[in-house]
Amino acid sequence: MAHPPELIELTIADRGPLLVRMRELAERRDGWVNLQPVPTGEQPGIRRARAGLFALFSARGPELPVATWVPGELTRKGIEPDSIGLQHAGGPKARLRLAELGVPIPTGWRVLADHPRRGLVLELPPATPPAEALDWLLRAGPALSPVTLPERWVAVVHQR
């Protein structure tokens, strides 16, 4: 039976409740977390997501980044690696742009995809703490955003 998603509000400075849930998911090797900034009112400069046929051909991701953290599942072959993803409006070659912006991909993290619309997907080394992954996502998302992001974010925690 599927569990309903859980919403957790956080700020960049106060991530404690989300980290508790991420550690639980990591321990159980279950679920995933989607994370996005919450704009306050009509924040200037943020265009709403496009829908329909024109969005299909867009070469850019969302101006409000969407981050995902997934603990690797336990399979017959062992534990799969954890992974993170970041949809962003930073354009192509996000890994190079992040390095230029002072948010390089940490040593040992492997790039699985770097696509301007579908985003950046990274495989994490074994035993990477959820806090380290979350910290990087909360620095990389704003770095690739064309607008200043708010301090308030929301996480949607899913369980299988």
DRENDO-1510 file (C-alpha; in Angstrom, 1 decimal, always signed):
<recs>
REC; n; res; u; v; w
REC; 1; MET; +0.0; +0.0; +0.0 .
REC; 2; ALA; +1.4; +3.4; -1.1 .
REC; 3; HIS; +1.9; +6.1; +1.6 .
REC; 4; PRO; +0.6; +9.6; +0.9 .
REC; 5; PRO; +3.4; +12.1; +0.3 .
REC; 6; GLU; +4.6; +14.2; +3.2 .
REC; 7; LEU; +5.2; +17.9; +2.9 .
REC; 8; ILE; +8.1; +19.4; +4.9 .
REC; 9; GLU; +8.7; +23.2; +4.8 .
REC; 10; LEU; +12.3; +24.3; +5.4 .
REC; 11; THR; +14.7; +27.2; +5.0 .
REC; 12; ILE; +18.2; +27.0; +3.7 .
REC; 13; ALA; +19.3; +27.6; +7.3 .
REC; 14; ASP; +16.9; +25.2; +9.0 .
REC; 15; ARG; +16.8; +21.8; +7.4 .
REC; 16; GLY; +16.6; +19.6; +10.5 .
REC; 17; PRO; +13.2; +18.0; +10.0 .
REC; 18; LEU; +13.9; +17.1; +6.4 .
REC; 19; LEU; +17.3; +15.6; +7.3 .
REC; 20; VAL; +15.7; +13.4; +9.9 .
REC; 21; ARG; +13.3; +12.0; +7.2 .
REC; 22; MET; +16.1; +11.7; +4.7 .
REC; 23; ARG; +18.2; +9.6; +7.1 .
REC; 24; GLU; +15.2; +7.4; +7.8 .
REC; 25; LEU; +14.7; +6.8; +4.1 .
REC; 26; ALA; +18.5; +6.2; +3.6 .
REC; 27; GLU; +18.4; +3.6; +6.4 .
REC; 28; ARG; +15.4; +1.8; +4.9 .
REC; 29; ARG; +16.6; +2.3; +1.3 .
REC; 30; ASP; +13.1; +3.5; +0.5 .
REC; 31; GLY; +11.4; +6.4; -1.2 .
REC; 32; TRP; +12.7; +9.7; -2.5 .
REC; 33; VAL; +12.5; +13.5; -1.9 .
REC; 34; ASN; +11.6; +16.3; -4.3 .
REC; 35; LEU; +12.6; +19.8; -3.3 .
REC; 36; GLN; +11.7; +23.2; -4.7 .
REC; 37; PRO; +11.9; +26.8; -3.5 .
REC; 38; VAL; +8.6; +28.5; -2.6 .
REC; 39; PRO; +8.3; +32.0; -4.2 .
REC; 40; THR; +6.7; +34.6; -2.0 .
REC; 41; GLY; +3.7; +36.2; -3.8 .
REC; 42; GLU; +4.4; +37.4; -7.2 .
REC; 43; GLN; +8.2; +37.4; -7.2 .
REC; 44; PRO; +9.5; +39.6; -10.0 .
REC; 45; GLY; +11.4; +37.9; -12.8 .
REC; 46; ILE; +10.0; +34.4; -12.3 .
REC; 47; ARG; +8.1; +33.2; -15.3 .
REC; 48; ARG; +5.6; +30.4; -14.7 .
REC; 49; ALA; +6.3; +27.0; -16.3 .
REC; 50; ARG; +5.1; +26.7; -19.8 .
REC; 51; ALA; +2.7; +24.0; -20.8 .
REC; 52; GLY; +1.7; +22.4; -24.0 .
REC; 53; LEU; +3.4; +22.1; -27.3 .
REC; 54; PHE; +5.9; +25.0; -26.8 .
REC; 55; ALA; +7.2; +23.6; -23.5 .
REC; 56; LEU; +8.0; +20.4; -25.4 .
REC; 57; PHE; +10.6; +22.2; -27.6 .
REC; 58; SER; +12.1; +24.4; -24.9 .
REC; 59; ALA; +15.8; +24.0; -24.4 .
REC; 60; ARG; +15.6; +25.1; -20.8 .
REC; 61; GLY; +14.5; +23.7; -17.5 .
REC; 62; PRO; +12.3; +25.5; -14.9 .
REC; 63; GLU; +13.5; +28.8; -13.5 .
REC; 64; LEU; +12.6; +27.5; -10.0 .
REC; 65; PRO; +14.9; +24.5; -9.7 .
REC; 66; VAL; +13.5; +21.1; -8.8 .
REC; 67; ALA; +15.9; +18.9; -6.9 .
REC; 68; THR; +15.5; +15.2; -6.2 .
REC; 69; TRP; +17.4; +12.9; -3.8 .
REC; 70; VAL; +16.9; +9.1; -4.1 .
REC; 71; PRO; +18.5; +6.6; -1.8 .
REC; 72; GLY; +19.7; +3.5; -3.7 .
REC; 73; GLU; +17.4; +0.5; -3.4 .
REC; 74; LEU; +18.4; -2.8; -1.9 .
REC; 75; THR; +18.4; -5.3; -4.7 .
REC; 76; ARG; +19.6; -8.9; -5.0 .
REC; 77; LYS; +22.9; -7.6; -6.2 .
REC; 78; GLY; +23.3; -5.3; -3.2 .
REC; 79; ILE; +22.6; -1.7; -2.5 .
REC; 80; GLU; +22.4; +0.6; -5.6 .
REC; 81; PRO; +24.1; +4.0; -5.3 .
REC; 82; ASP; +22.2; +7.0; -4.1 .
REC; 83; SER; +21.5; +9.6; -6.7 .
REC; 84; ILE; +20.5; +13.3; -6.9 .
REC; 85; GLY; +18.9; +15.2; -9.8 .
REC; 86; LEU; +18.5; +18.9; -10.5 .
REC; 87; GLN; +16.2; +20.4; -13.1 .
REC; 88; HIS; +17.3; +24.0; -13.7 .
REC; 89; ALA; +17.2; +26.9; -16.2 .
REC; 90; GLY; +21.0; +27.1; -16.3 .
REC; 91; GLY; +21.3; +25.8; -19.8 .
REC; 92; PRO; +23.7; +23.2; -21.2 .
REC; 93; LYS; +26.8; +22.0; -19.5 .
REC; 94; ALA; +25.6; +22.7; -16.0 .
REC; 95; ARG; +28.6; +20.9; -14.5 .
REC; 96; LEU; +31.0; +23.3; -16.1 .
REC; 97; ARG; +28.9; +26.3; -15.1 .
REC; 98; LEU; +28.6; +25.2; -11.5 .
REC; 99; ALA; +32.4; +24.8; -11.3 .
REC; 100; GLU; +32.7; +28.4; -12.6 .
REC; 101; LEU; +30.2; +29.6; -10.0 .
REC; 102; GLY; +32.1; +28.0; -7.1 .
REC; 103; VAL; +29.7; +25.0; -6.6 .
REC; 104; PRO; +31.7; +22.2; -8.3 .
REC; 105; ILE; +30.5; +18.6; -8.3 .
REC; 106; PRO; +32.4; +16.9; -5.4 .
REC; 107; THR; +35.1; +14.5; -6.2 .
REC; 108; GLY; +33.8; +11.0; -6.5 .
REC; 109; TRP; +30.3; +12.0; -7.6 .
REC; 110; ARG; +29.6; +10.7; -11.1 .
REC; 111; VAL; +27.6; +12.6; -13.7 .
REC; 112; LEU; +25.0; +10.4; -15.3 .
REC; 113; ALA; +23.2; +13.1; -17.3 .
REC; 114; ASP; +23.7; +16.8; -18.0 .
REC; 115; HIS; +20.9; +18.0; -20.2 .
REC; 116; PRO; +19.6; +21.6; -20.5 .
REC; 117; ARG; +15.9; +20.6; -20.1 .
REC; 118; ARG; +15.9; +17.3; -18.2 .
REC; 119; GLY; +18.6; +18.4; -15.8 .
REC; 120; LEU; +21.7; +17.2; -14.1 .
REC; 121; VAL; +21.7; +13.7; -12.6 .
REC; 122; LEU; +24.6; +12.5; -10.3 .
REC; 123; GLU; +25.4; +9.2; -8.8 .
REC; 124; LEU; +26.8; +9.5; -5.3 .
REC; 125; PRO; +29.6; +7.4; -3.8 .
REC; 126; PRO; +28.6; +4.8; -1.1 .
REC; 127; ALA; +27.9; +6.3; +2.4 .
REC; 128; THR; +27.5; +9.9; +1.2 .
REC; 129; PRO; +25.5; +11.5; +4.1 .
REC; 130; PRO; +22.1; +12.9; +3.1 .
REC; 131; ALA; +23.2; +16.2; +4.6 .
REC; 132; GLU; +26.0; +16.5; +2.2 .
REC; 133; ALA; +23.7; +15.8; -0.8 .
REC; 134; LEU; +21.1; +18.3; +0.5 .
REC; 135; ASP; +23.7; +20.9; +1.1 .
REC; 136; TRP; +25.0; +20.7; -2.4 .
REC; 137; LEU; +21.5; +20.7; -4.0 .
REC; 138; LEU; +20.6; +23.9; -1.9 .
REC; 139; ARG; +23.8; +25.6; -3.3 .
REC; 140; ALA; +23.6; +24.3; -6.9 .
REC; 141; GLY; +19.9; +25.1; -7.5 .
REC; 142; PRO; +20.2; +28.8; -6.7 .
REC; 143; ALA; +23.5; +29.0; -8.5 .
REC; 144; LEU; +21.9; +27.9; -11.8 .
REC; 145; SER; +18.7; +29.9; -11.3 .
REC; 146; PRO; +18.3; +33.1; -13.4 .
REC; 147; VAL; +16.4; +34.7; -10.5 .
REC; 148; THR; +17.1; +35.2; -6.8 .
REC; 149; LEU; +15.5; +32.4; -5.0 .
REC; 150; PRO; +13.7; +32.7; -1.6 .
REC; 151; GLU; +15.0; +31.2; +1.6 .
REC; 152; ARG; +11.8; +29.1; +2.0 .
REC; 153; TRP; +11.7; +25.7; +0.3 .
REC; 154; VAL; +9.3; +22.7; +0.4 .
REC; 155; ALA; +10.2; +19.1; +0.3 .
REC; 156; VAL; +7.8; +16.3; -0.8 .
REC; 157; VAL; +8.8; +13.1; +0.8 .
REC; 158; HIS; +7.6; +9.9; -0.9 .
REC; 159; GLN; +7.7; +6.4; +0.4 .
REC; 160; ARG; +7.1; +3.2; -1.7 .
</recs>
